[in-house]
Amino acid sequence: MKRRSLLITALCAVVVLFTVANLALAAAPPKVGLVLGGGAARGFSHIGLIKALEEQGIPIDILVGTSMGSIVASLYAAGYSVENMEMLIASLDLSQLVQILIPPQGGIVDTTRFERYLDVLLHGQSISELGIPFYPVITELLTGEEVALGQGSAATGVRASMSIPGLFPPVEIQGKYYVDGGMKNAVPANVAEDKGADVIIAVDVKKELPEVDFNNILNNVQLTMWFMIDGYVQLNTEGADVIIVPEVKFDSYMDFQRADYFIEQGYASGLAYMEEIKRAILAEDPDFQFVPYEQEGFSDEEMLKIITAAKQAAAQVKPRFSIKPGLELESPYGIGLEVSGGPLGWLSAGYRYWLGDRGHEGYVGLTQPGVGKISLGLRTSSTWDGIGYRLQAESVPFWGSTTLKASYQTKGEDWWKVSLHNPKLLASTSLALGLDVGAGQRRLPAQESFVQVAPLARIYPTSGFTPVAEAALVRPYFFAGVDIEHTLGADTAFDVHGGIGSEVRLFGLYPIDVQAGLKRAHTQELEFRFAVIGGRF
C-alpha cells in the first residue's frame, strides 16, 4: 500500500513538472536569428535593415555574420545603436586602418591596424562576453572546414571572417589559419538554426553584373566565383524563413564613400520584406506582440571618446613597409620615391630627382601618429655650389582636411615658408573649392618677403566613383585655379592653371590624384603640367 502511494505521488509530480515545462515553453517567445552576409561596402545596408527591424518591433536574439556582416553584427552585439554605427562610418578612414604589404605576405593588404581599432570599439571583449549571442563564421584554410566561433577575441574572429584570400592574409587562431567565411558560407543561415533560432532572417548582399561580356576575362572569372559561392548560399539558407536581398546588386564592393546610400537601401529592403518577417514570427507564436524599440547605445560624447581611442590604438601599430611614389612634371619638375615602415618603424627615407635643375635630394623623416611628420633632406643643384639642407614639417589633418606645412632651406629660391592647405574647404557632389594660404621669405633673386593665396576649383561631371576592373574607383574632374603671390613692397603676380584630372581609390581605399593640364605663369610662358599627387600606401 505504501509502495502504491509513493508511485502515485511520483506520477503526479511528473505530470505537474511536464505541465509546468510545457507552459514555460509556450510562454517563451520565439528566438529570432539575424544572419548578415558579406559584401564589403554593400554590407553597410545591414545597418539600415537593423533600423527597420527595430522600428517594427522585430527582436534580434542571435546574430550570425560573415565578412562585412560580421563587422556590423559584432558592433550591434556590443551595444552600439544604429545612430552610433552611422557616426562610426562617418568618421571612418579605412586607408588609415589597412596597409599594403611590401613584399606581399599571405596577402596584399594587412589588417592588423583594423583589428586593433575594432578591439577598442568592442571594449576588448571576447565573443562570449558580448550582449547578444554572436557567431562570426570563418573558413579553415587548410581543410576548408566552416567554423562558427563562439569564444575567443571578438575582434580577431571578425578579422578572420573578413579576410578575403589573396587580398588579406589568413588569420591565425590557436595554431590554425582562417580566411573569410564567405568562401564556404556567404549567408550562414544554417549556423543560426544550429544555435537555436526559431525564426531565421537571412540577408544576401549579392553582387550581379549589369551587363555580361563573355569576351571579358574578368567577367568570366567573376561569374565562375559567384555561381560557386551561390551554390553554398542555396544549400545553407534552406532553413531560413526569410531571405532578404537588398537592391544593391549592381553596386561596387569598393564604394565605401556611399555608406548613406547603402544604409537607405538596407532600410528600404527591411520594410519591403516586413510582412513576410512578421508572418514567420506569428507562425511560431500567434500572440506575439511587435513592440518598437531602439538599442540605447552610447551618447555622442561617449562615441567621440571611443572613436578617438580606437584611432589612436590603430595608429600605434608599427607600420609595414610602404611606398609613396611621386611625379610632378611642373617646375621644379620633381620625381621621387619614398619608403617607410618595416624595420624603419615610424621612420621614412626617400629620394627625389629635380628634373629642372638636375638636382638630387635625399631625406629621412619621422612620423608621429596623431601629430604629423618632419623630414630633413640634403640637396644638390646645378644652379648652385655645394650642398644645401632642407627641413620640412607637415601636420595631420585638422579642421576638416586642413593641414599645416612649413619648410626651411639653406639654398635655393625660398628661404622659409609656412602655409595652410585645404583641398576641399567647401564641397558638394559636383563642386569642390580648395584653398592654400601661405607666407614666407626668399633670398633669390633678392631677399624679400611674400604672401600667397591659391584658390582651386574642381568640377565633377559625375556624382560618384566608377569602378575599373574591380581594382580601383575613379572619379574624373575638371580643375582651374589661380596662384596669387604678393611680394611685400613690390608687385603682385598671377599664375593661372587648369586641366583635367581624376581621383583614384585603389581597392576603394587608397587615394591618389592624377592631373594633366596647362599653366600660364606671370612671365606669360605656357607650361604643360602632369602630376601624381598623394599615393601613400
C-alpha positions as CSV (number, residue, x, y, z in Angstrom):
1,M,0.0,0.0,0.0
2,K,2.8,2.3,0.9
3,R,4.6,1.5,-2.3
4,R,1.5,2.2,-4.3
5,S,1.1,5.7,-2.7
6,L,4.7,6.5,-3.5
7,L,4.2,5.5,-7.1
8,I,1.1,7.7,-7.4
9,T,2.9,10.6,-5.8
10,A,5.8,10.2,-8.3
11,L,3.5,10.1,-11.3
12,C,1.7,13.2,-10.1
13,A,4.9,15.0,-9.7
14,V,6.0,14.1,-13.2
15,V,2.6,15.3,-14.6
16,V,3.0,18.6,-12.8
17,L,6.6,19.1,-14.0
18,F,5.6,18.2,-17.5
19,T,2.7,20.7,-17.4
20,V,4.9,23.5,-16.0
21,A,7.5,22.8,-18.6
22,N,5.0,23.0,-21.4
23,L,3.6,26.2,-20.1
24,A,7.1,27.7,-19.9
25,L,7.8,26.7,-23.4
26,A,4.5,28.0,-24.6
27,A,5.2,31.3,-22.8
28,A,8.7,31.7,-24.3
29,P,8.7,33.9,-27.4
30,P,10.4,32.5,-30.5
31,K,14.1,33.3,-30.8
32,V,14.9,35.4,-33.9
33,G,18.2,34.9,-35.6
34,L,19.6,37.6,-37.9
35,V,22.1,36.4,-40.4
36,L,24.2,39.1,-42.2
37,G,26.1,38.1,-45.3
38,G,29.3,39.5,-46.8
39,G,29.5,42.2,-49.4
40,A,32.2,44.8,-48.4
41,A,30.8,48.3,-48.9
42,R,27.4,46.9,-49.9
43,G,27.3,45.4,-46.4
44,F,26.6,48.9,-44.9
45,S,23.0,48.1,-45.9
46,H,22.8,45.8,-42.9
47,I,22.7,48.9,-40.7
48,G,19.6,50.2,-42.4
49,L,18.0,46.8,-42.1
50,I,18.5,46.7,-38.4
51,K,16.9,50.1,-38.1
52,A,13.8,48.8,-39.9
53,L,13.6,45.7,-37.6
54,E,13.8,47.9,-34.5
55,E,11.1,50.2,-35.7
56,Q,8.7,47.3,-36.5
57,G,9.4,45.5,-33.2
58,I,11.3,42.6,-34.6
59,P,13.6,41.2,-31.9
60,I,17.2,40.2,-32.6
61,D,18.1,37.3,-30.3
62,I,21.0,35.7,-32.2
63,L,23.5,37.3,-34.6
64,V,25.5,35.4,-37.2
65,G,27.8,37.2,-39.6
66,T,30.3,36.8,-42.5
67,S,32.8,39.4,-43.6
68,M,31.2,42.9,-43.5
69,G,28.1,41.3,-42.0
70,S,30.3,40.0,-39.2
71,I,31.6,43.6,-38.5
72,V,28.1,45.1,-38.3
73,A,26.8,42.1,-36.2
74,S,29.7,42.4,-33.7
75,L,29.1,46.2,-33.2
76,Y,25.3,45.6,-32.6
77,A,26.1,42.7,-30.3
78,A,28.4,45.0,-28.3
79,G,25.6,47.5,-27.7
80,Y,26.0,50.1,-30.5
81,S,22.9,51.7,-31.7
82,V,22.1,52.4,-35.4
83,E,23.0,56.1,-34.9
84,N,26.3,55.0,-33.2
85,M,27.2,52.9,-36.2
86,E,26.3,55.7,-38.6
87,M,28.6,58.0,-36.6
88,L,31.4,55.4,-36.8
89,I,31.1,55.2,-40.6
90,A,31.1,59.0,-41.0
91,S,34.4,59.1,-39.1
92,L,35.9,56.1,-40.8
93,D,39.1,56.4,-42.9
94,L,39.9,52.8,-44.0
95,S,43.1,53.9,-45.7
96,Q,44.5,54.6,-42.2
97,L,43.4,51.1,-40.9
98,V,44.9,48.9,-43.5
99,Q,48.4,48.8,-45.1
100,I,49.8,47.4,-48.3
101,L,52.2,44.6,-47.6
102,I,55.6,45.0,-49.4
103,P,56.6,42.4,-50.1
104,P,53.2,40.5,-50.0
105,Q,53.0,38.1,-47.1
106,G,50.0,35.8,-47.4
107,G,48.0,38.7,-48.9
108,I,48.3,42.2,-50.4
109,V,46.7,44.2,-47.6
110,D,47.4,43.9,-43.9
111,T,44.5,44.3,-41.5
112,T,46.4,44.3,-38.1
113,R,45.5,48.0,-37.6
114,F,41.9,47.3,-38.3
115,E,41.8,44.5,-35.7
116,R,43.3,46.9,-33.1
117,Y,40.8,49.6,-34.0
118,L,37.9,47.1,-33.7
119,D,39.1,45.6,-30.4
120,V,38.8,49.1,-28.8
121,L,35.3,49.5,-30.3
122,L,34.3,46.2,-28.8
123,H,35.9,47.1,-25.5
124,G,38.3,44.2,-25.7
125,Q,35.6,41.7,-25.1
126,S,35.5,38.1,-26.1
127,I,32.7,36.7,-28.3
128,S,31.0,35.1,-25.4
129,E,31.0,38.4,-23.4
130,L,29.0,40.4,-26.0
131,G,25.5,41.5,-25.1
132,I,23.8,39.4,-27.8
133,P,24.9,35.9,-28.8
134,F,27.1,36.4,-31.9
135,Y,28.9,33.9,-34.1
136,P,31.4,35.1,-36.8
137,V,31.8,32.5,-39.5
138,I,35.3,31.7,-40.8
139,T,36.8,29.1,-43.1
140,E,39.8,26.9,-42.1
141,L,42.3,27.5,-44.9
142,L,43.9,24.0,-44.9
143,T,40.8,21.9,-44.8
144,G,38.0,24.2,-46.0
145,E,36.1,23.5,-42.8
146,E,33.4,26.0,-41.9
147,V,33.7,27.2,-38.3
148,A,31.2,29.4,-36.3
149,L,33.3,31.0,-33.5
150,G,31.6,31.2,-30.1
151,Q,34.6,32.2,-28.0
152,G,37.9,34.0,-28.2
153,S,38.7,37.6,-29.1
154,A,35.7,39.1,-30.9
155,A,38.0,41.5,-32.9
156,T,40.2,38.6,-34.1
157,G,37.2,36.5,-35.0
158,V,35.8,39.3,-37.1
159,R,39.1,40.0,-38.8
160,A,39.3,36.3,-39.8
161,S,35.7,36.4,-41.1
162,M,36.6,39.3,-43.4
163,S,40.0,38.0,-44.7
164,I,39.4,37.5,-48.4
165,P,42.1,35.1,-49.7
166,G,44.7,36.8,-51.8
167,L,43.7,40.3,-50.7
168,F,44.1,39.8,-46.9
169,P,46.5,37.4,-45.1
170,P,44.9,34.5,-43.3
171,V,44.4,34.9,-39.5
172,E,46.0,32.5,-37.0
173,I,43.7,31.3,-34.2
174,Q,45.0,28.6,-31.9
175,G,47.6,27.3,-34.4
176,K,45.3,27.2,-37.4
177,Y,44.8,29.7,-40.2
178,Y,41.4,31.0,-41.2
179,V,40.0,33.2,-44.0
180,D,36.7,34.8,-45.0
181,G,33.7,32.7,-44.1
182,G,32.1,33.7,-47.3
183,M,34.4,31.3,-49.2
184,K,32.3,28.4,-47.8
185,N,29.2,30.1,-46.4
186,A,28.4,33.6,-47.5
187,V,25.0,33.6,-45.8
188,P,25.3,31.2,-42.9
189,A,21.6,30.7,-42.0
190,N,22.4,27.1,-41.1
191,V,24.5,28.4,-38.2
192,A,21.6,30.4,-36.7
193,E,19.5,27.2,-37.0
194,D,22.2,25.2,-35.2
195,K,22.4,27.8,-32.4
196,G,18.7,27.6,-31.6
197,A,17.0,30.3,-33.7
198,D,13.3,29.6,-34.2
199,V,12.9,32.2,-36.9
200,I,15.8,33.0,-39.2
201,I,16.1,36.2,-41.2
202,A,19.0,35.9,-43.7
203,V,20.4,38.8,-45.7
204,D,22.2,38.1,-49.0
205,V,24.1,41.2,-50.2
206,K,24.8,39.6,-53.5
207,K,26.6,41.1,-56.5
208,E,25.5,40.9,-60.1
209,L,26.8,42.3,-63.4
210,P,24.5,44.9,-65.2
211,E,25.9,43.5,-68.4
212,V,27.9,40.4,-69.2
213,D,30.7,40.3,-71.8
214,F,31.9,36.8,-72.3
215,N,35.0,38.1,-74.1
216,N,36.0,39.8,-70.8
217,I,38.3,37.6,-68.8
218,L,37.4,39.4,-65.5
219,N,33.6,38.9,-66.2
220,N,34.2,35.2,-66.7
221,V,36.2,34.8,-63.5
222,Q,33.6,36.8,-61.5
223,L,30.7,34.7,-62.8
224,T,32.6,31.5,-62.1
225,M,33.3,32.6,-58.5
226,W,29.8,33.8,-57.9
227,F,28.0,30.6,-59.0
228,M,30.3,28.6,-56.9
229,I,29.5,30.7,-53.9
230,D,25.8,30.8,-54.7
231,G,25.7,27.1,-54.6
232,Y,26.7,27.2,-50.9
233,V,24.3,30.0,-50.3
234,Q,21.3,28.0,-51.6
235,L,22.4,25.0,-49.6
236,N,23.0,26.9,-46.3
237,T,19.8,29.0,-46.5
238,E,17.4,26.2,-46.9
239,G,16.3,26.6,-43.2
240,A,15.9,30.4,-43.5
241,D,12.3,31.7,-43.0
242,V,13.0,34.9,-44.9
243,I,15.9,35.7,-47.3
244,I,16.3,39.5,-47.9
245,V,18.2,40.7,-51.0
246,P,18.8,44.5,-50.8
247,E,18.7,46.4,-54.1
248,V,22.5,46.9,-54.2
249,K,23.3,44.0,-56.6
250,F,24.9,46.3,-59.2
251,D,26.9,48.5,-56.8
252,S,30.6,48.1,-56.3
253,Y,32.0,46.4,-53.3
254,M,34.7,49.2,-53.1
255,D,32.3,52.1,-52.9
256,F,32.8,52.9,-49.2
257,Q,32.1,56.6,-49.8
258,R,28.4,55.8,-50.4
259,A,27.6,54.5,-47.0
260,D,24.4,56.6,-46.6
261,Y,23.1,55.2,-49.9
262,F,23.7,51.6,-48.8
263,I,22.1,52.2,-45.4
264,E,19.0,53.7,-47.1
265,Q,18.7,50.6,-49.4
266,G,19.0,48.3,-46.4
267,Y,16.2,50.2,-44.6
268,A,14.0,50.0,-47.7
269,S,14.6,46.3,-48.1
270,G,13.7,45.7,-44.5
271,L,10.4,47.4,-44.9
272,A,9.7,45.6,-48.2
273,Y,10.1,42.2,-46.5
274,M,8.4,43.2,-43.2
275,E,5.1,41.4,-43.7
276,E,6.9,38.2,-44.6
277,I,9.0,38.5,-41.5
278,K,6.0,39.1,-39.2
279,R,4.2,36.1,-40.7
280,A,7.1,33.9,-39.9
281,I,7.2,35.0,-36.3
282,L,3.4,34.7,-35.9
283,A,3.6,31.2,-37.3
284,E,5.7,30.3,-34.2
285,D,3.7,32.5,-31.8
286,P,0.3,33.7,-32.9
287,D,0.1,36.0,-29.8
288,F,3.4,37.7,-30.4
289,Q,3.3,41.5,-29.9
290,F,5.5,43.6,-32.1
291,V,6.7,46.4,-29.8
292,P,9.0,49.0,-31.5
293,Y,12.3,49.5,-29.6
294,E,15.7,51.1,-30.1
295,Q,19.0,49.9,-28.7
296,E,20.2,52.6,-26.4
297,G,23.9,52.6,-27.5
298,F,26.2,55.4,-26.4
299,S,25.9,59.2,-26.3
300,D,27.7,61.4,-28.8
301,E,30.3,62.4,-26.2
302,E,31.0,58.8,-25.4
303,M,31.2,57.9,-29.1
304,L,33.8,60.6,-29.7
305,K,36.0,59.3,-26.9
306,I,35.6,55.7,-28.1
307,I,36.4,56.6,-31.7
308,T,39.4,58.7,-30.7
309,A,40.8,55.9,-28.5
310,A,40.2,53.4,-31.4
311,K,42.1,55.5,-33.9
312,Q,45.0,56.1,-31.5
313,A,45.3,52.4,-30.8
314,A,45.3,51.6,-34.6
315,A,47.9,54.3,-35.2
316,Q,50.3,52.7,-32.6
317,V,50.6,49.6,-34.7
318,K,54.1,49.6,-36.2
319,P,53.8,50.4,-39.9
320,R,54.7,47.8,-42.5
321,F,56.9,48.7,-45.5
322,S,55.0,51.2,-47.6
323,I,55.9,53.1,-50.7
324,K,54.9,56.6,-51.8
325,P,55.6,57.3,-55.4
326,G,55.6,60.9,-56.6
327,L,55.8,62.5,-60.0
328,E,55.2,66.2,-60.8
329,L,56.2,67.5,-64.2
330,E,55.8,71.1,-63.3
331,S,58.6,73.4,-62.3
332,P,60.8,72.4,-60.5
333,Y,59.9,69.1,-62.1
334,G,60.3,66.5,-59.3
335,I,60.2,62.7,-59.5
336,G,60.8,60.6,-56.4
337,L,60.2,57.6,-54.3
338,E,59.7,57.3,-50.5
339,V,59.9,54.1,-48.4
340,S,58.7,53.9,-44.8
341,G,57.7,51.3,-42.2
342,G,59.2,47.8,-41.8
343,P,62.4,47.8,-39.8
344,L,62.3,51.7,-40.1
345,G,59.3,51.8,-37.7
346,W,58.0,55.4,-37.9
347,L,61.0,56.5,-39.9
348,S,60.9,57.0,-43.7
349,A,63.6,57.6,-46.2
350,G,63.3,59.0,-49.7
351,Y,65.0,60.2,-52.8
352,R,63.9,62.9,-55.3
353,Y,65.4,64.0,-58.6
354,W,64.7,67.5,-59.7
355,L,64.5,67.5,-63.4
356,G,64.5,71.2,-63.9
357,D,67.9,71.9,-62.3
358,R,69.3,68.4,-62.5
359,G,69.4,68.2,-58.7
360,H,69.3,65.3,-56.2
361,E,67.8,65.2,-52.8
362,G,67.9,62.5,-50.2
363,Y,65.9,62.8,-47.0
364,V,64.8,61.0,-43.8
365,G,61.5,61.6,-42.0
366,L,59.9,60.8,-38.7
367,T,56.1,60.4,-38.3
368,Q,54.4,60.9,-35.0
369,P,50.9,59.3,-35.0
370,G,48.2,61.9,-34.4
371,V,50.7,64.8,-34.8
372,G,52.4,64.8,-38.2
373,K,55.7,64.3,-39.9
374,I,59.0,66.1,-40.0
375,S,61.9,65.4,-42.5
376,L,65.4,66.6,-43.1
377,G,67.0,66.4,-46.5
378,L,70.3,67.2,-48.3
379,R,70.0,68.6,-51.8
380,T,72.4,69.4,-54.7
381,S,71.6,71.5,-57.8
382,S,73.4,72.5,-61.0
383,T,72.4,76.1,-60.2
384,W,74.4,76.5,-57.0
385,D,77.6,75.2,-55.5
386,G,77.8,72.9,-52.5
387,I,75.1,71.0,-50.7
388,G,72.0,72.6,-49.1
389,Y,69.8,71.2,-46.5
390,R,66.0,71.4,-46.2
391,L,63.8,71.0,-43.1
392,Q,60.1,70.2,-43.7
393,A,57.1,69.6,-41.4
394,E,53.5,68.7,-42.1
395,S,50.7,68.2,-39.5
396,V,48.0,65.6,-39.6
397,P,44.6,66.9,-41.0
398,F,42.6,69.1,-38.6
399,W,39.6,71.4,-39.0
400,G,38.2,69.0,-41.7
401,S,41.0,68.3,-44.1
402,T,43.3,71.2,-43.4
403,T,47.0,70.6,-43.0
404,L,49.8,72.9,-41.8
405,K,53.0,72.8,-43.8
406,A,56.3,74.5,-43.1
407,S,59.8,74.4,-44.7
408,Y,63.2,75.9,-44.3
409,Q,66.2,75.5,-46.6
410,T,69.7,76.9,-46.8
411,K,70.0,77.1,-50.6
412,G,67.5,77.7,-53.4
413,E,64.9,80.4,-54.0
414,D,62.6,80.1,-51.0
415,W,64.3,80.6,-47.6
416,W,61.3,79.7,-45.4
417,K,57.6,79.2,-46.0
418,V,54.5,78.4,-43.9
419,S,51.2,77.5,-45.4
420,L,47.7,76.1,-44.7
421,H,46.3,73.7,-47.2
422,N,42.7,72.5,-47.6
423,P,41.8,70.7,-50.8
424,K,38.1,70.7,-50.0
425,L,37.3,73.8,-48.0
426,L,33.8,73.8,-49.5
427,A,32.5,70.6,-51.2
428,S,29.3,69.2,-52.8
429,T,28.6,66.3,-55.1
430,S,29.5,68.4,-58.2
431,L,31.9,71.0,-57.0
432,A,34.9,71.3,-54.6
433,L,36.7,74.5,-53.7
434,G,40.2,74.3,-52.2
435,L,42.4,76.9,-50.8
436,D,46.1,77.4,-50.0
437,V,47.2,80.4,-47.9
438,G,50.9,80.9,-47.2
439,A,53.7,83.3,-46.3
440,G,57.4,83.2,-46.4
441,Q,60.7,84.8,-47.4
442,R,63.1,84.2,-50.2
443,R,66.7,85.1,-50.9
444,L,66.7,84.8,-54.8
445,P,66.8,86.9,-56.9
446,A,66.7,89.3,-53.9
447,Q,65.9,89.0,-50.3
448,E,62.1,89.7,-50.0
449,S,59.0,88.6,-48.1
450,F,55.9,87.3,-49.8
451,V,52.3,86.1,-49.2
452,Q,50.4,83.6,-51.3
453,V,46.7,82.8,-51.8
454,A,45.8,80.0,-54.2
455,P,42.1,79.1,-54.7
456,L,41.4,76.0,-56.7
457,A,38.0,74.7,-58.1
458,R,37.1,71.2,-59.2
459,I,34.0,70.4,-61.2
460,Y,32.8,66.8,-61.2
461,P,30.7,65.7,-64.2
462,T,29.7,62.5,-62.3
463,S,28.1,62.3,-58.9
464,G,30.2,59.4,-57.7
465,F,33.1,57.0,-58.4
466,T,33.1,54.4,-61.2
467,P,34.7,51.0,-60.7
468,V,37.5,50.0,-63.0
469,A,38.5,46.3,-63.3
470,E,37.2,45.7,-59.8
471,A,40.5,47.1,-58.5
472,A,40.0,50.8,-58.3
473,L,37.4,53.6,-58.3
474,V,37.9,56.6,-60.5
475,R,36.1,60.0,-60.4
476,P,37.2,62.4,-63.2
477,Y,37.0,66.2,-62.8
478,F,37.9,69.5,-64.5
479,F,40.1,71.9,-62.4
480,A,41.0,75.5,-62.6
481,G,42.9,77.7,-60.2
482,V,45.0,80.8,-59.8
483,D,48.1,81.4,-57.7
484,I,48.3,84.9,-56.4
485,E,51.6,86.0,-54.9
486,H,52.2,89.4,-53.5
487,T,55.8,90.5,-52.7
488,L,55.7,92.9,-49.8
489,G,56.6,96.4,-51.1
490,A,56.5,95.3,-54.7
491,D,54.2,93.8,-57.4
492,T,51.5,91.1,-57.3
493,A,51.9,88.1,-59.7
494,F,49.2,85.8,-61.0
495,D,49.7,82.3,-62.3
496,V,46.6,80.6,-63.9
497,H,46.3,76.9,-64.5
498,G,43.7,74.3,-65.4
499,G,43.1,70.9,-67.0
500,I,41.6,67.5,-66.3
501,G,42.2,65.1,-63.5
502,S,40.8,62.1,-61.7
503,E,40.5,61.0,-58.1
504,V,41.6,57.3,-57.9
505,R,41.0,55.0,-55.0
506,L,42.8,51.7,-55.2
507,F,40.6,48.9,-53.9
508,G,38.3,51.7,-52.9
509,L,40.7,52.7,-50.1
510,Y,43.9,54.4,-51.1
511,P,43.5,58.0,-52.5
512,I,45.6,59.2,-55.5
513,D,45.1,62.2,-57.7
514,V,46.3,62.3,-61.3
515,Q,46.3,65.6,-63.1
516,A,47.2,66.9,-66.6
517,G,46.8,70.5,-67.8
518,L,48.4,73.8,-68.7
519,K,49.8,76.6,-66.6
520,R,50.3,80.2,-67.7
521,A,52.8,81.9,-65.4
522,H,53.1,85.6,-64.8
523,T,56.0,85.5,-67.2
524,Q,53.4,84.8,-70.0
525,E,55.0,81.4,-70.6
526,L,52.7,78.4,-71.2
527,E,53.8,75.2,-69.4
528,F,52.5,71.7,-69.6
529,R,51.7,70.2,-66.2
530,F,51.3,66.5,-65.2
531,A,51.2,65.3,-61.6
532,V,50.6,62.3,-59.5
533,I,49.6,63.6,-56.0
534,G,49.3,61.6,-52.8
535,G,49.6,57.9,-53.1
536,R,50.9,56.8,-49.7
537,F,50.2,53.1,-49.4
